[in-house]
């Protein structure tokens, strides 16, 4: 197989495979990748792989190409159709394949699509994704003729959640799916749990005509905030394009970022799993350390990335993990994969025990902080600059410098973070402090360190 025909190496990312449809990500390329995934599945002793797709317009053609590739490696394909990514993971457990491939562009613009992969219970990331590329390069590919069948997983997924979660009282909520695939399932799930649901943009439309389905960006929550102010809903839930991330807004319009959501989940889980570890990524609030200890748990800071967090969950057996981006992982009472719809249900279960959900959420420990700030750079420059920063930057007032993923610099009154994105050529920055004065001081130290490396830079803070 000549190298010129291989899918470009740039689409093999840290957490998934992703590119621009018809350009870097083609049907022919996805078919080749499918054959490599099938070959790897067989090497791991798996003969069947579940596939699904989100609501993007390119999904049906790419899913068909993926199926052809898997079958050509001798793997049987079970196609669950248009589903949220967590429903694909659920199907892999329910159908006992422990292997699944989701055709999804997640929260990326409409022209993108990609693949999220789980084989033999392991979410592929980093080196295991590069190993698929190596299989193609070396032509280490199986031949065969696998079968194909479809399966509707929706009823089993809904029944499993509804049968295991109970709300203490009916609730009135607003749900904004941003025209992503979660809109096809989330409203029914919450109605079956006893909620009155006001739907915003729950019609699946791969052009995303209203706003982008990415609840980590505050401007994408403006419609939900407006609906809460104008209507009777007690709480707002928002989802990303493929339904594995959750956004939360209170009745007064305050965004409860996922690291604060994780506090509520940690207190609940640790009440049943005393001494359990709770994993959170380097972008999360430092309040989690003390909160988790106060509730009888052990805090564990780890790398950003849903695949890396899931690997750490498997390694530690922790009952709960979460990321600032909105991925929440429950192993207690669930499977350990990131599921925005299920996380929303768990949140409602907790909040239904009181009569003022917004007050409960807004009372969680908080600090002055920035959202994720993105410093745009050229391809590869983010890694080179971070390498220099780790070697040369001085932070004289720092209490601790954590290097597991970029640089997280801890101070007595806050923290600053700079880490290279694994998906786009940016450096992600985030700052938190006890007050505005401390925040400005910490940002000043980072500004000096970054401008020393790139004096002409236009920084996002």
Secondary structure by P-SEA (a helix, b strand, c coil): ccccccccccccccccccccccccccaaaaaaaaaaaaaaaaaacccbbbbbcccccccaaaaaaaaaaaaaabbbbbbbccccaaaaaaaaaaaccccccccccccccccccccccccccccccaaaaaaaaaaaaaccccbbbbbbbbbbaaaaaaaaaaacccccbbbbbbbbcccccccccaaaaaaaacccccccccccccccccccccccccccaaaaaaaaaaccccbbbbbcccccbbbbbccccccccaaaaaaaaaaaaaacccbbbbbbccccccaaaaaaaaabbbbbbbbccaaaaaaaaaaccccccccccbbbbbcccccccccaaaaaaaaaaaaaccccaaaaaaaccccccccccccccccaaaaaaaaaaaccccccccccccccccbbbbccccbbbbbbbccccbbbbbbbcccaaaaaaaaaaaaaaaaaacccccccc
